[in-house]
Amino acid sequence: MLSFLSRFSPTPAFPAYSGPYEVGTIEVETPATELQGSSPAPDPSISTVNFRIFYPCQPTTKRSKPVFWLPCPQHEYLGAYFQFLGVSQRLAVLFRNLPFLRLLYYITIPAISNARLLPPPTTTQRWPVMVFSHGLGGSKNAYSHLLGSLASHGMVVVAPDHRDGSAPISFVVNELGGNGFPVGYRSISHKQSPEVWKERDDQLKIRLWELGLAYEALLKIDRGEPLANFSAESAQESEQRLLDFQSSLDVHTPGGVSWSGHSFGAAAIVQLVKSVYYRPPSFPPPPSYKPLYEPPPSSSIVQQITPSSPLSLLDLWSLPLLSDSITWLRQQPLPCYSTPSGPGGANLLAILSEAFYKWSANLHYIKLTVSSDPASEHPLDSSRPFTQPPPHIFYPVSSAHLSQSDFGILFPWLTRKAFKAEDPARTLRLNTRAILEVLRRNGVDVADTPRKDMEEEDDSVGNSGSTEGDQGSGQDANILRKDGCVKGWIALELDRDNGDDEAANKRTNRAAEPMEAVVEGEISKAN
């Protein structure tokens, strides 16, 4: 009933999560000094790591405190978003106080604040875990529908708030509480140059450090050790709730944690897993290589990231990975390809928006990055047979870069008008289905995708078979098939050049020309 009534509210709202579990959420801000095994802070002024956890929770009839989509202080965040979009500071202050825009303050995430964790029904008695890195203009809340949807299918998902100047604004809070000091957005050119690469390298250093800290925090939570929480949203109550997570997270099995990100966040995930895996002395680099992340050998993340680590890369933005200082690392394959006995691309998923598919230069680098031979300028040569399974690469038609975040689903009229994006809710359902199915095929115990999400009418609809080139099948096998059986869900091949992929794209009835992928401040024009 509430979902029906929300259609008549002027405040943008999220649809309900479709998985079988209720979703809880906790915000955590904890001192970096409390987390063992992390590398030195790239920026000493960033003394904490901040993240939101989405998780399967126990049902409750008790009314919980609403989880507002715009973090506090809301007026600062709303003004920062306007400035991110190119509005002057004076106008941003004016806009954030307009009555109809103040409705944005009341958008809520449909998750239960500080709910009790549901005891895991998995065979291991532990919930599978994913760490997710946001893109430029994103935040710990900006992908809440995708991450909450995954949580509703039986995952614990952790989304750090990056303080690298990529969010519109973020606040570093200390033990005294309050809003802390702000870290504003850094406007950096999107054109390749040594100066731009240096600035992006500096941002990646902070991101990788924060991702490592988030993992260390998960270990501490699973061990049942008290974790100081300075978050104004959760604070004392969440410290007690976090004790429910003791011995309930699959964070100790090597390769057990999944890693995912969007845009700049996807680039950060690639850089993270390679930085950890290809570390000296096992892989001695040349003198020209300048590492961006060097976890101590005793760090738990060194044991965690293996060829078995599942990766989900959404609209990977390649520019941050092209820096001259990390050329050697860029030329190393992702860990899944590093050994002949490894899974290859079976645990590697890349989902593009149609906007990023049509960005031919970036598409080329995406294919290089997810190939088994990124050092070659021609790894897509079909005359070279695959010795390991290829990666899963898809894009949903009529989708924009923002379709993979909350912005598309909250403001569909805007993404439709500006980017010709259609049905953002379905785009996120397709993303969720693909991520879950790749995890299932790699032994991760997640809940079944509902038949409604699979768009099935009856049991006769084939969703259990596989086609040539598929690596086995799971509960939602169709979503990874390459024969177009899922409407508007296009599979891409590494051994096709962009011209071949262009032929598959004709069914979208849209011109595949270089275009602006997203609003100013995110990604520049394709060429």
Buried (B, 14 or more C-beta within 10 A) or exposed (E): EEEEEBEEEEEBBBBBBBBEBBBBBBBBBBBBEBBEBBBEBBBEEBBBBBBBBBBBBBEEEEEBEBBBBBBBBBBBBBBBBBBBBEBEEEEBBBBBEEEEEBEBBBBBBBBBBBBBBBEBEBEEEBBBBBBBBBBBBBBBBBBBBBBBBBBBBBBBBBBBBBBBBBBBBBBBBEEEEEEBEEBBBBEBEBEEEEEBBEBBBBBBBBBBBBBBBBBBBBBBBBBBEEBBBBBBBBBEBBBEBBBBBEEBBBBBBBBBBBBBBBBBBBBBBBBBBBBBBBBEEEEEBEEEBBBBBBBEEEBBBBBBBBBBBBBBBBBBBBBBBBBBBBBBBBEBBBBBBBEEEBBBBBBBBBBBBBBBBBBBEBBBBBBBBBBBBBEEEEBBEEEEEBEBBBBBBBBBBBBBBBBBBBBBBBBBEBBBEBBBBBBBBBBBBBBBBBBBBBBBBBEBBBBBBBBEBBBBEEEEEEBEEBBEBBBEBBBBBBBBBBEEBBEBBBBBBBBBBBEBBBEBBEEBEBEBEEBBBBBEBBBBEBE
